Amino acid sequence: MKKFTFLISAVLLCLIIFNSCNNTIYPIYIPAAEPDIPINNIIKDIPRYENHKLFTYYILSKQKQKQLKLSVPENGTDSLLIRIWYTYPQGIYQFAELVELHVDSAKTISAKYIRMRIFWNVSRRYEIINRHKDTVITPKSGWMSFMDTIKNLKITKLPTIEFIPKYTEINGKNNFDYPNDKLTISVEIATKKDYRFFQYCNLNKYNNIDEVNRMYRFELFMREQFPLVKIDKDWY
């Protein structure tokens, strides 16, 4: 009985210690709460699973958004905001990137690049930004060419990969292919009237699908234009 009491006490002590630390890996799975989606007149296209739960990468983007003290694109923006989140799976200590493009009503274009070092709390489904560096960036080809590429590839109109008919034909409904060793790209698009979120992973494998191919081409174009981290081609 004494051994059992000691064991219970030890477990409780461990839980108290774990709860006092930000970088916590709980002994049981306790996922962080889903973010609140602003209630307003903005038309929102935010994907959900069959059980109506929000997509995990949407939740992660909102966690980082809050920690970086960024604006809330679900409230709309003047006149276009594009955020591209890059997630690189490397265990619990990861690096991540964000390119944020903003076009205002005067057609002035600006872009910010944020490189992050992240602690991935698996048992909480939570990302903690340990440090980050912000940089103002401009594309090598100039803004006109850059915006033409976005328009020609129809990037702002892309669906999330999970809802592309050819993708679901291959994998089956609600059976998504997200390997732990592949780059995941999450995109947020906001205007004065609407907001959209979509994501892509395993780009090489599904490159024969038109929408995936357009995202893949845009991803390579981004790496030509901006100082993103160089990655192995196998990560696609």
C-alpha positions in Angstrom: 0.0 0.0 0.0 2.9 2.4 0.9 4.5 1.6 -2.5 1.2 2.4 -4.3 0.8 5.7 -2.4 4.4 6.6 -3.2 3.8 5.9 -6.9 0.6 8.1 -7.0 2.5 10.9 -5.2 5.3 10.7 -7.7 3.0 10.9 -10.6 1.2 13.9 -9.2 4.5 15.6 -8.5 5.6 15.0 -12.1 2.3 16.5 -13.4 2.8 19.6 -11.2 6.4 20.0 -12.5 5.3 19.5 -16.1 2.4 22.1 -15.7 4.9 24.7 -14.5 6.9 24.6 -17.7 6.1 26.0 -21.1 8.0 23.3 -23.0 5.9 20.5 -21.6 5.5 17.0 -22.9 2.6 15.6 -20.9 2.6 11.9 -20.0 -0.9 11.8 -21.6 -2.3 13.6 -24.7 -4.0 16.9 -23.7 -4.4 18.9 -26.9 -4.5 22.7 -26.7 -7.9 24.3 -27.2 -8.9 25.3 -30.7 -8.6 29.1 -31.4 -11.7 31.3 -31.4 -12.7 32.4 -34.9 -13.8 36.0 -35.0 -17.5 36.6 -35.6 -17.9 39.3 -38.2 -19.1 40.0 -41.8 -15.9 38.5 -43.4 -16.7 35.4 -45.5 -14.5 32.6 -44.2 -13.3 29.5 -45.9 -11.6 27.5 -43.1 -11.3 23.7 -43.7 -12.5 21.2 -41.1 -12.3 17.5 -40.7 -15.3 15.2 -40.9 -15.8 15.5 -37.2 -16.0 19.3 -37.7 -12.7 19.9 -35.9 -10.4 22.5 -37.3 -7.4 21.4 -39.3 -4.3 21.0 -37.1 -2.1 23.3 -39.3 -4.7 26.1 -39.1 -4.6 25.8 -35.3 -0.8 25.9 -35.3 -0.8 29.0 -37.6 -3.1 30.8 -35.1 -0.8 29.8 -32.2 2.2 31.3 -33.9 0.2 34.3 -35.1 -0.6 35.1 -31.4 2.9 34.7 -30.2 4.3 36.9 -33.0 1.6 39.5 -32.3 0.5 39.6 -35.9 -2.8 40.9 -37.1 -5.9 38.7 -37.3 -6.6 38.1 -41.1 -10.0 36.6 -40.3 -11.0 40.2 -39.5 -10.2 41.3 -43.1 -7.5 43.5 -44.4 -6.8 46.4 -46.7 -6.6 45.3 -49.4 -4.7 41.9 -49.7 -2.8 39.9 -47.2 -1.0 36.6 -48.0 0.7 34.6 -45.3 2.7 31.5 -46.2 3.7 29.3 -43.3 6.4 26.7 -43.8 6.6 23.8 -41.3 9.6 21.5 -41.3 9.3 18.3 -39.3 12.5 17.7 -37.3 11.3 16.2 -34.0 10.3 18.4 -31.1 12.9 21.1 -31.9 12.1 22.6 -35.4 12.7 25.6 -37.5 9.8 27.3 -39.3 9.3 30.2 -41.7 6.7 32.8 -42.6 6.5 35.1 -45.6 3.8 37.8 -45.2 2.8 39.8 -48.2 0.7 42.9 -47.9 -0.9 45.1 -50.6 -2.7 48.2 -49.3 -5.4 50.3 -51.0 -2.8 52.5 -52.6 -1.3 49.4 -54.3 1.8 49.7 -52.2 3.4 46.2 -51.7 5.5 45.1 -48.8 6.7 41.8 -47.5 8.1 40.5 -44.2 10.1 37.3 -43.6 10.2 35.6 -40.2 12.5 32.7 -39.4 11.6 30.8 -36.2 13.0 28.2 -33.9 10.2 26.2 -32.4 9.5 23.7 -29.7 6.9 21.3 -30.8 4.9 20.0 -27.9 3.5 16.8 -29.3 1.2 15.9 -26.4 -0.4 19.4 -26.4 -0.5 19.9 -30.2 1.2 23.2 -29.5 4.1 25.1 -31.0 6.2 27.5 -28.8 8.4 30.0 -30.6 11.6 30.1 -28.7 13.1 32.8 -30.9 12.5 34.5 -34.2 14.1 37.0 -36.6 12.1 39.4 -38.7 13.4 40.8 -42.1 11.9 43.1 -44.7 12.2 41.4 -48.1 11.6 42.2 -51.8 11.5 39.7 -54.7 14.5 39.6 -57.0 12.4 39.9 -60.1 10.5 42.9 -58.7 6.9 43.2 -57.5 5.2 43.4 -60.9 6.7 40.1 -61.9 6.0 38.5 -58.5 2.3 39.6 -58.5 1.9 38.4 -62.1 3.2 34.9 -61.0 0.6 34.8 -58.2 -2.1 35.8 -60.7 -1.0 33.4 -63.5 -0.8 30.4 -61.1 -4.1 31.4 -59.5 -2.5 30.9 -56.0 -5.2 32.9 -54.1 -7.9 30.5 -55.6 -6.3 27.2 -54.7 -8.3 24.7 -52.6 -6.7 22.9 -49.7 -5.2 19.7 -51.0 -7.5 17.5 -48.9 -10.5 18.6 -50.9 -9.1 18.1 -54.4 -11.1 15.3 -56.0 -8.1 13.6 -57.6 -6.3 13.6 -54.2 -9.3 12.0 -52.4 -9.6 9.5 -55.3 -6.1 8.3 -54.5 -6.2 8.3 -50.7 -9.9 7.9 -50.0 -12.2 10.2 -48.1 -10.7 11.7 -44.9 -7.5 9.7 -45.3 -4.8 12.4 -45.7 -1.2 11.8 -46.7 1.1 13.8 -44.4 4.4 12.1 -44.0 6.5 13.2 -41.0 9.5 14.0 -43.1 7.9 16.3 -45.6 7.5 20.1 -45.8 4.0 21.4 -45.1 2.9 24.7 -46.6 -0.1 26.5 -45.1 -1.5 29.6 -46.8 -3.8 32.4 -45.5 -5.4 34.8 -47.9 -7.4 37.8 -46.7 -9.1 40.7 -48.4 -11.6 43.3 -47.2 -14.5 40.8 -47.7 -13.1 37.3 -47.3 -10.6 35.0 -45.7 -9.3 31.6 -46.9 -6.9 29.0 -45.4 -5.4 26.0 -47.4 -2.5 23.7 -47.0 -0.3 21.4 -49.1 2.1 18.5 -48.3 4.0 15.8 -50.2 4.1 18.0 -53.3 6.4 15.7 -55.4 4.1 12.7 -54.9 1.0 14.5 -56.1 2.7 16.8 -58.6 0.6 15.4 -61.5 -2.5 17.0 -60.0 -2.9 20.5 -61.5 -3.5 22.4 -58.2 -0.6 20.7 -56.5 1.6 21.4 -59.5 0.8 25.1 -59.3 1.6 25.2 -55.6 4.8 23.3 -56.2 5.9 25.8 -58.9 5.0 28.7 -56.7 7.0 27.2 -53.8 10.1 26.9 -56.0 9.5 30.4 -57.3 9.4 31.7 -53.7 12.8 30.2 -53.0 14.3 31.8 -56.0 12.9 35.2 -55.0 13.4 35.3 -51.3 16.1 34.2 -48.8 14.2 31.1 -47.5 16.1 28.2 -46.0 17.6 25.9 -48.6 16.1 22.4 -48.3 16.7 19.0 -49.7 14.5 18.3 -52.8 13.3 15.1 -51.0 11.5 17.3 -48.5 8.9 18.0 -51.2 
